[in-house]
Amino acid sequence: MTAAEFVTAIRAITPNESEFSMKPEGFAQIYLGELHIGDKKGHRITEPNDAVIDLINNYDVSKLTIMIFSFVKSDDLRETDRFIYFGWREAFPLAILKETGEIVEIDWADDERIVSYIAKNQQAYLNLLYALEQNSQSTIFLGNNKWDIEHLTNIAGGSKYKENLLDLVS
């Protein structure tokens, strides 16, 4: 999934505030605020495979939180010899492993140690986030997940990425 496709897909499934009428007061505002993707003026050209970098550079995703995943502001993108840091999985930094293009979770106390592997590449990561948001909404409105762990594992890129998903699917 490209950055533009991701933005279109998330905006398309973002519920209306009225759909939260059976939820506690304030829930809708918090939930919808975390799905906000703003437009930026101008457009920065990125490489075709750099979907996450394109998303951060060309859209305001500083408020976007899908389950436990979030993004930094474009000014906060940080690059080292091994990684491009672009977001968070709760308190743990997320980065692109330059050697393979994989999305990885980094130890917050040791920025050279990979804690887990999240997705095979940037496009798979955006596909995964979209599927996780579908699961989240399905749980909120229907009481069950739309996708099972095997489907999410396939989206992420295979069994190598399954472990990090286990706590995200009930």
Secondary structure per residue as TSV (DSSP state, phi and psi in degrees):
chain	resnum	aa	ss	phi	psi
A	1	M	-	360.0	132.2
A	2	T	-	-80.2	171.0
A	3	A	H	-61.5	-46.3
A	4	A	H	-62.7	-41.8
A	5	E	H	-63.3	-40.3
A	6	F	H	-62.5	-47.7
A	7	V	H	-60.0	-46.4
A	8	T	H	-61.6	-43.1
A	9	A	H	-66.3	-45.5
A	10	I	H	-64.8	-43.7
A	11	R	H	-62.0	-36.6
A	12	A	H	-67.7	-32.7
A	13	I	H	-98.6	-0.1
A	14	T	-	-67.2	121.7
A	15	P	-	-70.2	161.5
A	16	N	-	-80.8	152.9
A	17	E	G	-57.8	-33.1
A	18	S	G	-64.4	-23.1
A	19	E	G	-70.9	-11.3
A	20	F	G	-98.9	16.9
A	21	S	T	-58.5	-26.2
A	22	M	T	-92.8	4.8
A	23	K	S	-99.5	162.6
A	24	P	-	-58.3	152.1
A	25	E	T	-58.5	135.3
A	26	G	T	90.8	-18.3
A	27	F	H	-59.6	-46.2
A	28	A	H	-60.4	-44.6
A	29	Q	H	-62.5	-41.6
A	30	I	H	-66.5	-49.8
A	31	Y	H	-61.1	-48.5
A	32	L	H	-68.0	-33.0
A	33	G	H	-62.8	-34.2
A	34	E	H	-78.1	-10.6
A	35	L	T	-99.8	4.4
A	36	H	-	-69.1	128.5
A	37	I	-	-125.5	116.1
A	38	G	E	-93.7	158.1
A	39	D	E	-91.0	147.4
A	40	K	-	-109.8	151.7
A	41	K	S	-76.3	140.4
A	42	G	S	79.0	173.6
A	43	H	-	-144.8	127.4
A	44	R	-	-97.0	128.9
A	45	I	-	-75.0	132.9
A	46	T	-	-129.4	167.3
A	47	E	-	-66.3	148.1
A	48	P	T	-55.8	-34.2
A	49	N	T	-85.6	-2.4
A	50	D	-	-94.4	59.6
A	51	A	H	-62.4	-41.2
A	52	V	H	-69.1	-44.2
A	53	I	H	-62.3	-42.6
A	54	D	H	-58.6	-45.7
A	55	L	H	-59.2	-47.7
A	56	I	H	-69.5	-39.7
A	57	N	H	-73.9	-29.2
A	58	N	H	-113.2	-2.4
A	59	Y	E	-138.6	151.8
A	60	D	E	-87.7	101.0
A	61	V	-	-110.6	20.0
A	62	S	T	-65.9	-20.7
A	63	K	T	-101.9	-11.2
A	64	L	-	-68.9	122.1
A	65	T	E	-134.2	120.7
A	66	I	E	-114.5	111.7
A	67	M	T	55.6	-105.7
A	68	I	T	-113.3	13.5
A	69	F	E	-107.3	134.7
A	70	S	E	-143.6	172.9
A	71	F	E	-120.8	157.4
A	72	V	-	-88.9	167.8
A	73	K	-	-73.5	155.2
A	74	S	G	-57.7	-33.1
A	75	D	G	-67.4	-18.9
A	76	D	G	-98.4	3.4
A	77	L	-	-59.7	133.7
A	78	R	E	-130.9	136.8
A	79	E	E	-123.6	136.4
A	80	T	-	-121.7	-173.9
A	81	D	S	-60.3	-36.5
A	82	R	S	-100.5	-28.9
A	83	F	E	-132.4	156.9
A	84	I	E	-119.0	111.9
A	85	Y	E	-83.8	128.2
A	86	F	E	-135.2	-8.8
A	87	G	E	-171.6	-162.5
A	88	W	E	-139.1	145.5
A	89	R	E	-116.8	95.2
A	90	E	T	56.2	-118.2
A	91	A	T	-91.9	-1.0
A	92	F	E	-98.3	132.4
A	93	P	E	-65.3	145.6
A	94	L	E	-108.1	143.4
A	95	A	E	-147.5	161.9
A	96	I	E	-95.5	122.4
A	97	L	E	-78.1	109.3
A	98	K	T	-58.1	-36.7
A	99	E	T	-60.1	-38.6
A	100	T	T	-117.6	-18.1
A	101	G	-	84.1	1.5
A	102	E	-	-71.8	154.2
A	103	I	E	-92.5	125.6
A	104	V	E	-130.1	155.1
A	105	E	E	-100.6	131.4
A	106	I	E	-108.1	145.4
A	107	D	E	-63.2	127.4
A	108	W	T	-66.7	-22.6
A	109	A	T	-94.3	-13.9
A	110	D	E	-142.7	96.8
A	111	D	E	-74.8	14.2
A	112	E	E	-113.7	-4.2
A	113	R	E	-102.3	123.2
A	114	I	E	-82.2	125.6
A	115	V	E	-85.4	-45.2
A	116	S	E	-156.6	162.4
A	117	Y	E	-102.0	127.4
A	118	I	E	-98.1	-47.9
A	119	A	E	-155.4	157.0
A	120	K	S	-70.5	-24.1
A	121	N	S	-165.5	179.8
A	122	Q	H	-65.7	-39.2
A	123	Q	H	-66.1	-42.5
A	124	A	H	-63.1	-36.1
A	125	Y	H	-62.6	-44.5
A	126	L	H	-66.6	-38.8
A	127	N	H	-60.1	-42.5
A	128	L	H	-63.5	-45.7
A	129	L	H	-59.9	-41.2
A	130	Y	H	-61.6	-45.9
A	131	A	H	-64.3	-37.9
A	132	L	H	-66.1	-37.2
A	133	E	H	-67.7	-37.8
A	134	Q	H	-60.4	-42.8
A	135	N	H	-61.6	-44.7
A	136	S	H	-59.4	-47.4
A	137	Q	H	-68.0	-37.2
A	138	S	H	-62.4	-40.2
A	139	T	H	-66.4	-42.9
A	140	I	H	-63.6	-47.8
A	141	F	H	-94.8	-26.5
A	142	L	H	-117.7	-14.3
A	143	G	S	85.9	8.2
A	144	N	S	-150.3	163.2
A	145	N	-	-75.2	146.7
A	146	K	S	-78.6	-39.3
A	147	W	S	-118.0	143.3
A	148	D	-	-91.0	174.5
A	149	I	H	-61.4	-35.9
A	150	E	H	-66.5	-41.4
A	151	H	H	-64.2	-44.9
A	152	L	H	-63.7	-39.0
A	153	T	H	-62.1	-41.6
A	154	N	H	-64.0	-41.0
A	155	I	H	-61.3	-42.7
A	156	A	H	-67.3	-26.7
A	157	G	T	130.2	5.2
A	158	G	S	124.0	-175.6
A	159	S	G	-61.1	-25.4
A	160	K	G	-57.4	-26.5
A	161	Y	G	-103.7	2.4
A	162	K	S	-67.8	-42.4
A	163	E	G	-54.8	-41.6
A	164	N	G	-71.4	-15.4
A	165	L	G	-91.2	-18.6
A	166	L	G	-56.7	-39.1
A	167	D	G	-81.6	-1.0
A	168	L	G	-98.2	-10.0
A	169	V	-	-120.4	120.9
A	170	S	-	-87.4	360.0
